[in-house]
Amino acid sequence: MNLDWIAEALGARSVRRAQRIQSMWRGYGELFRITADGGSVTSAVVKWARPPAHAGDDAGTVRKLRSFAVEAAFYRTLAARCDRSCRVPALLASREAGGESVLVLEDLDAAGLDRRCDDANATQLDAVLGWLASFHARFIGERPAQLWPIGTYWHLETRRDELANIRDRALREEAPQLAAQLGGARFQTLLHGDAKDANFCFSASGTEVAAVDFQYVGPGPGVVDVMYLLHGRRDHSAALDAYFMKLRRALAPQIDAVALESEWRKLVPVAERDFERFLAGWSPARK
């Protein structure tokens, strides 16, 4: 990939590629760090998405390609509204051309958020719950047209072809009702859509955090993100209480916090069951 346009966008004399961070799903691109000589920053992270030669037109491929456009739209139109309480990397430059999508993002490592984990400890988990509460509070009721109409990568409308794989007949038949309950909630916000531990970047103390990977952001009840984050952890009650406490503090005064919390708490088992539906269809061998 030609980096000259990035140098120009950053006001740098030159830009060079540094280390590769990771490849993306099935050869759809990569993340890598760049260093800049002069300009506004000395380093940045590039998310370069381009479909591989073997990409077809199946539902998975269409969903993945759409996800890159959604992420770019999020960074261009909404990311600036996220403050330190729900920090995201700043967008430094972007381009979509020739079937490629390129995002040049703030280097969170350079900002002191250089810790990653696949299993957050208690301090880190509390920080992520605070991030989600703040993010959800500021986007209550919003449905930007450029994003997914429903948030998350596992919602039923993008997984219809997997329903037949579900061995549990009751769960298979229940799937549309679960989706309807979540979609029909009075209080909707923007979901991160893939709020797993690995998509958060922590400070050394674990008390500061930023989120990355906004390919599946879109509307839904906030507990959908929360229950996905907590999936596989033993005790949800303390974490849920912490989330709702932080959410109440972050909500704007005009929002009926009591009604919102009541509705979302009732949807906790629905969100759990809906994610189990996804797992049962996506990987039937698990069930």
LUMMARGU-204080 format. One record per residue (C-alpha): x, y, z. Coordinates in steps of 0.2 Angstrom, whole numbers, padded with zeros to 4 digits, always signed. Layout:
XYZ/...
//
This chain:
+0000+0000+0000/+0006+0017-0005/+0009+0028+0011/+0012+0044+0003/-0006+0050+0005/-0005+0046+0024/+0011+0057+0025/+0002+0071+0017/-0013+0069+0028/-0002+0069+0044/+0008+0084+0037/+0024+0073+0039/+0039+0073+0028/+0038+0054+0026/+0030+0039+0034/+0036+0022+0035/+0028+0005+0040/+0034-0002+0057/+0028-0018+0065/+0012-0028+0060/+0000-0029+0074/-0012-0042+0067/-0020-0049+0051/-0039-0048+0049/-0052-0062+0047/-0048-0073+0032/-0036-0062+0024/-0047-0047+0023/-0033-0035+0028/-0022-0031+0042/-0017-0018+0056/+0000-0011+0056/+0009+0003+0065/+0017+0017+0055/+0030+0030+0061/+0031+0048+0054/+0045+0060+0052/+0038+0077+0057/+0020+0081+0056/+0006+0080+0069/+0010+0063+0076/+0026+0052+0077/+0016+0036+0076/-0001+0029+0071/-0011+0013+0068/-0017+0009+0050/-0032-0003+0048/-0031-0008+0030/-0046-0018+0024/-0047-0025+0006/-0056-0041+0000/-0045-0056-0004/-0045-0063-0022/-0056-0078-0015/-0070-0067-0008/-0087-0072-0015/-0104-0065-0013/-0110-0075+0002/-0119-0068+0017/-0103-0068+0027/-0093-0059+0014/-0106-0046+0012/-0108-0043+0030/-0089-0041+0032/-0087-0029+0018/-0102-0019+0025/-0093-0019+0042/-0078-0009+0036/-0089+0005+0029/-0099+0005+0045/-0083+0007+0055/-0077+0021+0044/-0094+0030+0046/-0093+0029+0065/-0076+0036+0066/-0080+0050+0054/-0097+0055+0061/-0098+0050+0079/-0081+0046+0087/-0077+0064+0091/-0092+0064+0103/-0083+0051+0114/-0074+0059+0128/-0061+0051+0140/-0075+0041+0149/-0078+0031+0133/-0062+0034+0124/-0059+0029+0106/-0044+0032+0095/-0045+0048+0086/-0047+0047+0067/-0032+0055+0059/-0035+0051+0041/-0046+0039+0030/-0049+0034+0012/-0060+0022+0003/-0054+0018-0015/-0052+0004-0027/-0061-0008-0016/-0050-0004-0001/-0054+0005+0016/-0040+0013+0025/-0042+0021+0043/-0027+0030+0051/-0030+0030+0069/-0022+0037+0085/-0009+0025+0092/-0016+0021+0109/+0000+0013+0114/+0009+0030+0113/-0005+0037+0123/-0002+0025+0138/-0015+0012+0134/-0004-0001+0129/-0011-0016+0139/-0022-0030+0130/-0030-0045+0138/-0041-0059+0133/-0048-0061+0151/-0049-0044+0160/-0046-0044+0179/-0058-0036+0191/-0050-0018+0189/-0050-0019+0170/-0068-0026+0170/-0074-0012+0180/-0066+0000+0168/-0074-0008+0153/-0091-0008+0162/-0089+0011+0165/-0084+0013+0146/-0100+0004+0141/-0111+0014+0153/-0104+0031+0146/-0105+0025+0128/-0123+0019+0130/-0128+0034+0140/-0123+0047+0126/-0131+0038+0112/-0148+0034+0119/-0162+0035+0105/-0150+0037+0091/-0151+0028+0074/-0138+0035+0062/-0142+0029+0044/-0124+0025+0040/-0122+0012+0054/-0130-0006+0055/-0149-0005+0058/-0146-0017+0072/-0130-0018+0082/-0119-0033+0085/-0112-0046+0073/-0123-0060+0079/-0141-0053+0077/-0153-0064+0069/-0156-0054+0053/-0138-0057+0048/-0138-0076+0054/-0154-0082+0046/-0144-0095+0036/-0138-0103+0052/-0155-0106+0060/-0156-0123+0053/-0140-0128+0061/-0147-0126+0079/-0151-0144+0086/-0161-0137+0100/-0178-0136+0092/-0185-0125+0106/-0171-0112+0104/-0173-0113+0085/-0191-0108+0086/-0188-0095+0100/-0175-0086+0090/-0187-0074+0081/-0196-0070+0098/-0179-0066+0106/-0175-0054+0092/-0192-0046+0092/-0190-0042+0111/-0173-0034+0109/-0178-0024+0094/-0194-0019+0102/-0186-0012+0117/-0192+0006+0121/-0175+0011+0126/-0162+0009+0112/-0144+0015+0111/-0129+0012+0100/-0120-0004+0104/-0102-0007+0102/-0107-0023+0094/-0091-0033+0098/-0087-0028+0116/-0075-0042+0121/-0060-0040+0132/-0048-0041+0118/-0056-0025+0110/-0051-0014+0124/-0034-0006+0127/-0029-0003+0146/-0017+0008+0155/-0004-0001+0166/-0016+0002+0181/-0031-0005+0172/-0041+0010+0177/-0041+0019+0160/-0047+0011+0145/-0051+0014+0127/-0061+0003+0114/-0057-0002+0096/-0065-0011+0082/-0082-0003+0078/-0087-0014+0063/-0103-0019+0071/-0110-0003+0079/-0128+0000+0078/-0144+0001+0089/-0150-0010+0103/-0153-0011+0122/-0136-0008+0131/-0137-0025+0140/-0134-0034+0124/-0116-0027+0124/-0114-0031+0143/-0120-0049+0143/-0109-0052+0128/-0094-0045+0138/-0099-0056+0153/-0102-0072+0143/-0093-0086+0151/-0090-0077+0168/-0098-0085+0183/-0106-0071+0193/-0115-0058+0183/-0125-0050+0197/-0111-0039+0204/-0105-0033+0187/-0123-0029+0181/-0126-0019+0197/-0109-0010+0194/-0114-0006+0176/-0131+0001+0180/-0124+0011+0194/-0112+0019+0181/-0126+0021+0168/-0137+0030+0180/-0123+0043+0184/-0120+0045+0165/-0138+0047+0159/-0144+0064+0154/-0157+0071+0166/-0171+0070+0153/-0170+0051+0152/-0181+0041+0163/-0167+0031+0172/-0179+0020+0182/-0189+0015+0167/-0173+0011+0157/-0165+0001+0170/-0181-0009+0173/-0183-0013+0155/-0165-0017+0152/-0164-0029+0167/-0179-0038+0161/-0169-0041+0144/-0154-0048+0152/-0160-0066+0150/-0166-0062+0133/-0149-0055+0128/-0140-0071+0135/-0152-0083+0126/-0150-0073+0110/-0131-0075+0110/-0133-0093+0114/-0144-0094+0099/-0130-0087+0089/-0117-0100+0096/-0129-0114+0093/-0131-0110+0074/-0113-0104+0071/-0105-0119+0080/-0117-0133+0082/-0103-0145+0088/-0103-0134+0104/-0121-0140+0109/
//
